[in-house]
Amino acid sequence: MAEVSDSDKALNRALWAVVNERFTDAAAADMWSRPETVWGLFSVPERELGVLGEVRGLDVAELACGTAYFSAWLARAGARTVAVDLSHEQLTTARRMQAQVGPAFPLVQGDGERVPLRSGAYDLVVSEHGAAAWCDPERWLPEAARLLRPGGRLVFLTNSLLSALCVPLEEGVAGERLLRGQREAYRVRWPGGGAEFHPSHGDWVRLLRGSGFVVAALREVYAPAQAHDHTFYEIVSKDWATRWPAEEVWVAVRR
Ligand SMILES: C[S@@+](CC[C@H](N)C(=O)[O-])C[C@H]1O[C@@H](n2cnc3c(N)ncnc32)[C@H](O)[C@@H]1O
């Protein structure tokens, strides 16, 4: 299986420094200021998906947190969160948001494939458009398992396999044609972009089970009818995403 090479990791780190420049403080503040936890490109509320359960009092680690808005929402809901990302630039924005919007919680610069956090210290590991796409599943899933207490949960959102098959390599949004074979999507290197992983559902089940998890749920995430096209991550249109799930959430329990 392909792993994220050091050069791909450098590529991804450089990509997120550039993305961070485009993802302004105003955009980050908008996410940090949301009144409730939502998932994905089309902001599907957690109260509708119901994949997290009660988080009050839980120790939570977020992997590949970006600007860490997801951790901010969980911290507001009463969780003790720590957020990890490879990108110094993304974490700098997160730190500014902690000062401007709050709340504050630990931010750690680190690799999702070698997480600099204690083993067996967390009840919940989350990642929203984070580790699942950007880290080798053969490396980050065992890391998530290592962090969790037995019975702890891993909940992550990533692009749906279908969208990974339909998004063009160059510019543009997903259309109605399959543009690559399913096995090619396992690891895609985007021209001008980074290197991403999009395992098939069969691969996810095998990888999760092999890393010490029991699969509890796979939720396919559609855009709500009243949603708008995402203004920043333009890979699928709202219209496409109301017909096909653009994203998926996996819930797995640490054995
Ligand atoms: C889509 S963003 C973050 C997710 C966040 N929820 C968001 O949508 O802004 C993806 C993040 O993955 C981070 N990332 C990429 N490779 C990583 C790795 N190997 N370890 C940790 N973080 C990584 C990038 O720095 C970037 O901040």
The ligand as an ORCA input file, in Angstrom:
! r2SCAN-3c Opt
* xyz 0 1
  C      -9.396     20.542      5.168
  S      -8.141     20.958      6.334
  C      -8.640     20.792      7.936
  C      -9.894     20.308      8.381
  C     -10.720     21.361      9.010
  N     -11.863     20.716      9.601
  C     -11.110     22.319      7.912
  O     -11.987     21.950      7.106
  O     -10.512     23.403      7.830
  C      -6.982     19.639      6.236
  C      -5.838     19.799      7.230
  O      -5.051     18.616      7.213
  C      -3.753     18.996      7.611
  N      -2.819     17.917      7.329
  C      -2.391     17.468      6.114
  N      -1.558     16.424      6.272
  C      -1.450     16.218      7.618
  C      -0.744     15.282      8.416
  N       0.042     14.327      7.871
  N      -0.856     15.350      9.764
  C      -1.647     16.309     10.341
  N      -2.345     17.221      9.636
  C      -2.246     17.173      8.290
  C      -3.502     20.269      6.835
  O      -2.459     21.038      7.394
  C      -4.870     20.948      6.936
  O      -4.912     21.859      7.993
*
